[in-house]
Amino acid sequence: MDNPIGKTGPASRPQFYYDSPTLFNTMKHCINCGDEVADDADICPECGVRQSAQLEGEYRDRGEHEKYCVNCGELIYKQAELCPECGVEQPSTGGVRDSDQIIAGILAVLVGGLGVHKFYQGNMRNGVLYLCFFWTAIPAFLGLIEGILMLLADEQEYEEKWSNGSILGR
């Protein structure tokens, strides 16, 4: 049976679906992080490295606070907005999480007694609990403390303790 249509692959499909380079094998691996990217992709969506760039070393050679420029492949500081080598603007790193932390903290300080920050964080149960007892001023007191602690927490601490809408980070 030399006919590829007669053969079956792992999912009982004809074998040519798995062997044809033009139909389904259109993925390649990133030159930096090894993640799968589309064959025609110019930039890796995971690490942001231009696939045509020549890198200074391998992925493991860079430090914890370093990344590669999306344009020239130069090793730069992770929080850099512009590459010092080529001047190209870099994609932002984690700006959404920072703004969520700030918004939740401000909501907790300003209207924490009504549980608005709990609703914003997606914890409906605690939001309703705060709303039901707002008249006692206890949720307002808790909201003020939570808001201050959220605003003072670093990103990792916020993710571990506060992002799920728990009461006093527990």
C-alpha positions in Angstrom: 0.0 0.0 0.0 2.1 2.9 -1.3 -0.9 5.1 -1.5 -0.7 7.7 1.4 -4.5 8.0 1.5 -4.8 4.3 2.5 -2.6 4.7 5.6 -3.9 5.9 8.8 -2.2 8.1 11.4 -2.6 8.3 15.2 -6.1 9.9 15.0 -7.4 7.5 12.3 -6.9 10.2 9.6 -5.1 9.5 6.4 -1.3 9.6 6.9 -0.8 12.5 4.4 -2.3 14.9 6.9 0.7 14.4 9.1 3.4 14.2 6.5 2.4 17.0 4.2 4.7 20.1 4.8 2.2 22.4 3.1 -0.9 21.4 5.0 -0.2 20.9 8.7 3.5 21.2 9.4 3.6 25.0 9.4 5.1 25.4 12.8 8.8 26.0 13.8 10.5 26.6 17.0 11.7 30.0 18.3 15.4 30.6 18.1 15.4 32.0 21.6 12.9 30.2 23.9 12.1 27.1 21.8 8.3 27.7 21.9 6.4 26.8 18.8 5.7 29.7 16.4 4.1 29.9 13.0 6.5 29.1 10.1 6.0 32.6 8.7 6.2 34.4 12.0 8.7 37.2 12.2 8.5 37.6 16.0 8.0 35.0 18.7 4.8 35.8 20.6 6.2 34.2 23.8 9.6 36.0 24.2 9.4 38.7 21.5 12.6 37.8 19.7 12.8 38.5 15.9 13.3 35.1 14.3 15.8 36.5 11.7 18.1 38.0 14.4 21.5 36.6 15.4 21.5 36.1 19.1 24.6 36.7 21.4 24.1 33.4 23.2 21.4 30.9 24.0 18.2 31.4 26.0 19.8 30.1 29.2 22.7 32.6 29.0 20.6 35.6 29.8 20.0 36.8 33.3 16.7 36.9 35.2 16.3 40.7 34.5 17.3 40.6 30.8 15.5 40.0 27.5 16.3 40.2 23.8 15.4 43.2 21.6 12.6 42.3 19.3 14.4 44.0 16.4 18.1 43.4 16.6 18.3 40.6 19.1 20.6 42.5 21.5 20.6 41.5 25.2 18.9 44.4 27.1 17.3 45.1 30.5 13.9 43.5 30.9 12.1 46.7 31.7 13.7 48.7 28.9 11.2 50.6 26.7 13.7 51.2 24.0 16.6 49.2 22.8 19.8 51.2 23.4 21.4 49.5 20.4 18.9 50.1 17.6 16.3 52.4 19.3 13.3 50.3 18.6 10.4 50.4 21.1 9.9 47.1 23.0 6.6 45.5 23.8 5.4 46.2 27.4 6.0 43.6 30.1 3.2 43.1 32.5 1.6 46.6 32.4 -1.9 45.2 32.7 -1.2 43.4 36.0 0.3 46.5 37.5 -2.7 48.6 36.6 -5.1 45.9 38.0 -3.2 46.1 41.3 -3.4 49.9 41.4 -7.1 50.0 40.4 -8.0 47.4 43.0 -6.0 49.3 45.7 -7.6 52.6 44.9 -11.1 51.1 44.8 -10.5 49.4 48.2 -9.4 52.7 49.7 -12.2 54.8 48.2 -15.2 52.5 48.2 -14.0 49.4 50.0 -16.9 49.5 52.4 -19.2 48.6 49.6 -17.0 45.8 48.4 -16.4 47.3 44.9 -12.8 46.1 44.9 -13.9 42.5 45.6 -16.3 42.6 42.6 -13.5 44.1 40.5 -11.2 41.2 41.5 -13.9 38.7 40.6 -14.8 37.5 44.1 -18.5 37.9 44.1 -19.0 36.1 47.4 -16.8 38.5 49.4 -18.2 41.5 47.4 -21.7 40.6 48.5 -20.5 40.0 52.1 -19.0 43.5 52.2 -22.1 45.0 50.6 -24.5 43.3 53.1 -22.5 44.6 56.1 -21.4 48.1 54.8 -23.7 49.7 57.4 -21.4 48.4 60.2 -18.4 50.3 58.9 -16.3 47.1 59.4 -16.0 46.6 55.6 -14.9 50.2 55.2 -12.2 49.7 57.8 -11.1 46.4 56.1 -11.2 48.0 52.7 -9.0 50.9 53.8 -6.4 48.4 55.3 -6.6 46.1 52.2 -6.2 49.0 49.8 -3.1 50.3 51.5 -1.6 46.9 51.7 -2.4 46.2 48.0 -0.8 49.4 46.9 2.3 48.7 49.0 2.7 45.1 47.9 5.0 44.1 45.1 3.7 42.3 42.0 4.4 38.8 43.3 2.9 39.4 46.7 -0.2 41.0 45.1 -0.6 37.9 42.9 -0.2 35.5 45.8 -2.3 37.3 48.4 -4.6 39.8 46.9 -5.5 39.2 43.3 -8.2 36.6 44.1 -10.2 39.0 46.2 -9.6 37.3 49.5 -10.2 39.2 52.8 -7.0 40.6 54.2 -4.9 38.5 51.8 -5.8 35.2 53.5 
